[in-house]
């Protein structure tokens, strides 16, 4: 199976409409043969193209008059042009003037982002040596992407660059569990007092899909709601200790719970005692 698929709308929710994606799917029988695929990007809307490519062996040629720079990220080693090897979690930026050949003996996952030359300043091309540069860290990625020309829509540039960097870091968070888990917990910590904070909000802020967030938290034997309400219970516990005269309803409200009954249920589960009994004993 050779599958080219675009990011979800959720992951691009905060991006300007000018950032577009494309998709293509086709079933094939490889028998260890090289797969040839050609994309004529002139027929696609202008803008950044983000995709995930799954294949055994494949060859790609980008046909475009204006030219594109391509960012390629992998979670497994693959061969580049039969000569060089892309190491684990490496990131390449390629000047797509020539044919791109990527070979893999296994079913690998490769993320690509296509950046039209027209969106880059002249300084960007000077950062590309011999068509291919290996980028090892976020600062290098920023150096490339921040050379993009300034858009009339400032929000597009800011969200676009930030979004791409985050997607590069977390395009497969399952392989980078600790980093993604820390990011998830950090966002929950920042927003648990918001009574309407949802899994959808968390996914949009972290650029991680809801399903992946659930998988990451499941590995920690927890869920989004449980993590969120545990943090609210801790806050409520501190409020009661700090202000013995506070009513339990007020403590619930100021801890992000929608009602005292919800707070009572979660507080009791977390601490093994009801808020009323805890307050009576401790205060």
C-alpha positions in Angstrom: 0.0 0.0 0.0 1.3 3.4 -0.9 -0.6 6.1 0.9 -0.2 9.9 0.9 -2.5 11.6 3.3 -3.0 15.1 4.6 -3.0 16.3 8.1 -6.3 16.4 9.9 -8.4 19.6 10.0 -8.0 19.7 13.7 -4.2 19.9 13.5 -4.5 22.8 11.0 -7.4 24.5 12.8 -5.3 27.4 13.9 -3.6 27.9 10.5 -4.7 30.4 7.9 -6.7 29.0 5.0 -3.8 29.8 2.7 -1.9 26.8 4.1 -3.3 23.9 2.1 -2.9 20.1 2.0 -3.4 17.4 -0.5 -4.1 13.7 -0.5 -3.7 10.7 -2.8 -4.1 6.9 -2.1 -3.3 3.9 -4.3 -3.0 0.2 -3.6 0.0 -1.5 -5.3 2.0 -4.7 -5.3 5.7 -4.0 -4.9 7.5 -7.4 -4.9 10.6 -5.4 -3.9 10.4 -3.2 -6.9 10.9 0.5 -6.9 7.7 2.5 -7.0 7.7 5.6 -9.2 5.4 8.5 -8.2 5.2 11.9 -9.8 3.4 14.9 -8.4 2.6 17.9 -10.5 2.3 20.6 -7.9 1.2 23.2 -10.4 -2.2 21.7 -10.3 -2.5 22.2 -6.5 -3.3 25.3 -4.6 -0.4 27.5 -3.6 0.9 27.1 -0.1 2.6 24.7 2.3 1.9 21.0 1.8 2.1 18.6 4.7 1.7 14.9 4.3 2.6 11.5 5.8 3.9 8.9 3.3 3.8 5.2 4.0 5.6 2.9 1.5 8.1 0.1 1.1 10.2 1.4 -1.8 9.4 4.5 -3.7 10.8 7.2 -6.0 9.3 10.7 -6.1 9.7 13.4 -8.6 8.4 16.9 -7.9 7.4 18.7 -11.1 7.0 22.4 -10.5 8.1 25.5 -12.5 8.6 27.6 -9.4 10.3 24.8 -7.4 9.7 23.7 -3.8 11.8 23.0 -0.8 10.9 19.8 0.9 11.3 19.0 4.6 11.5 15.2 5.2 11.4 13.6 8.7 11.6 9.9 9.4 11.2 7.7 12.5 13.3 4.9 11.0 16.5 4.8 8.9 15.9 4.9 5.1 18.2 5.4 2.1 18.4 8.7 0.3 19.3 8.5 -3.4 20.9 5.0 -2.9 23.9 6.8 -1.5 23.2 8.4 1.8 21.3 7.2 4.8 18.7 9.1 6.8 19.3 8.2 10.4 16.7 7.7 13.0 14.6 10.8 13.6 16.7 12.9 11.1 15.2 15.8 9.2 16.2 16.8 5.7 15.5 19.9 3.8 15.8 19.4 0.0 15.8 21.7 -2.9 13.3 19.9 -5.2 14.8 20.9 -8.5 15.8 17.3 -9.3 14.2 13.9 -8.9 13.9 12.7 -5.4 14.6 9.0 -4.8 13.9 7.5 -1.4 14.3 3.8 -0.7 13.2 1.7 2.2 13.1 -2.0 2.7 10.4 -1.9 5.3 7.0 -0.2 5.7 8.4 3.1 7.0 6.7 6.4 7.9 8.0 9.6 6.4 6.6 13.0 6.9 7.1 15.7 4.3 6.4 19.4 4.2 6.6 21.2 0.8 7.5 24.9 0.9 7.2 26.8 -2.3 10.2 28.8 -3.3 8.0 31.8 -3.7 7.3 31.8 0.1 11.0 31.9 0.9 13.3 34.8 0.9 16.6 34.8 -1.1 18.5 34.0 2.1 16.7 30.7 2.4 18.3 29.2 -0.7 21.7 30.1 0.6 21.1 27.8 3.6 20.8 24.8 1.2 24.1 23.1 0.5 24.2 20.9 -2.6 20.4 20.5 -2.4 20.3 18.7 0.9 20.9 19.9 4.4 20.5 17.8 7.6 18.7 19.7 10.4 19.4 18.3 13.9 17.4 20.6 16.1 14.6 23.1 16.4 16.8 26.1 16.1 18.0 24.9 12.7 14.4 24.4 11.6 13.5 27.9 12.8 16.5 29.3 10.9 15.1 27.9 7.7 11.4 28.6 8.2 11.9 32.1 9.6 13.5 33.1 6.2 10.0 32.9 4.7 8.9 36.2 3.2 6.6 38.3 5.4 2.9 37.7 4.6 0.3 40.5 4.7 -1.4 38.2 7.2 1.1 38.2 10.1 -0.9 35.5 11.8 -0.3 33.1 9.0 3.5 33.4 9.3 3.5 33.1 13.1 1.1 30.2 13.3 2.4 28.5 10.2 6.1 28.4 11.4 5.1 27.5 14.9 2.8 24.8 13.7 5.3 23.2 11.4 8.0 23.1 14.1 5.6 21.4 16.5 4.4 18.9 13.9 8.0 18.1 13.0 8.8 17.4 16.7 5.6 15.5 17.3 4.4 14.1 14.0 4.6 10.6 15.6 4.4 11.4 19.4 4.1 7.7 20.2 7.8 7.5 19.4 8.6 10.5 21.6 6.3 9.7 24.5 8.0 11.6 27.3 8.3 14.9 25.4 4.7 14.7 24.2 3.4 13.6 27.7 5.2 16.6 29.3 3.7 18.9 26.8 0.2 17.5 27.4 0.5 17.9 31.2 1.9 21.4 30.8 -1.1 22.5 28.8 -3.5 20.9 31.3 -1.7 22.7 34.1 -2.2 26.0 32.3 -5.9 25.5 31.6 -7.4 23.2 34.3 -9.3 26.2 35.9 -11.2 26.7 32.7 -14.5 24.8 33.2 -14.9 24.4 29.5 -11.5 23.1 28.7 -11.8 20.0 26.5 -9.8 17.3 24.8 -10.4 19.2 21.5 -8.8 22.3 23.0 -5.8 20.4 24.2 -5.3 18.8 20.7 -5.4 22.1 19.0 -2.9 23.7 21.4 -0.4 20.8 21.3 -0.8 20.0 17.6 -1.4 16.4 18.6 -4.5 14.5 17.6 -7.1 13.5 20.2 -6.5 9.8 19.5 -2.7 10.2 20.0 -3.2 12.1 23.2 -5.5 9.3 24.5 -2.8 6.7 23.6 -0.1 8.7 25.4 -2.1 9.1 28.5 -3.3 5.5 28.4 0.3 4.4 28.6 0.5 6.3 31.9 -2.7 4.5 33.0 -4.8 7.7 33.0 -7.2 9.7 30.7 -7.7 13.3 29.8 -10.6 13.7 32.1 -9.0 11.9 35.0 -5.8 14.0 34.6 -7.8 17.2 34.4 -10.0 16.5 37.4 -7.1 15.2 39.5 -5.4 18.6 39.0 -8.6 20.4 40.0 -8.9 18.2 43.1 -5.4 19.2 44.1 -6.3 22.8 43.7 -9.5 22.4 45.7 -7.5 20.7 48.5 -5.1 23.6 48.6 -8.0 26.2 48.7 -9.6 24.4 51.7 -6.3 24.3 53.6 -5.5 27.9 52.8 -9.0 29.3 53.6 -10.9 27.1 56.1 -13.9 29.4 55.9 -14.4 28.9 52.2 -17.6 27.1 51.2 -17.2 23.8 49.4 -19.3 25.2 46.5 -17.0 28.1 46.2 -13.9 25.9 46.4 -15.4 23.7 43.7 -16.1 26.7 41.4 -12.7 28.3 41.9 -11.0 24.9 41.1 -12.5 24.6 37.7 -15.3 22.1 38.5 -18.7 22.7 36.9 -20.5 21.7 40.1 -20.0 20.6 43.7 -21.3 17.2 42.9 -18.7 16.7 40.2 -16.0 18.0 42.6 -17.2 15.8 45.4 -17.0 12.7 43.2 -13.5 13.4 41.8 -12.1 14.7 45.1 -13.3 11.6 46.9 -11.8 9.3 44.3 -8.5 11.1 44.3 -8.1 11.5 48.1 -10.2 8.7 49.4 -12.3 11.1 51.5 -15.1 13.5 50.7 -14.4 17.3 50.7 -16.9 17.8 53.6 -15.3 15.2 55.8 -11.8 16.3 54.9 -12.7 19.9 55.8 -14.3 18.8 59.1 -11.2 16.8 60.1 -8.4 19.1 58.9 -10.0 22.5 59.5 
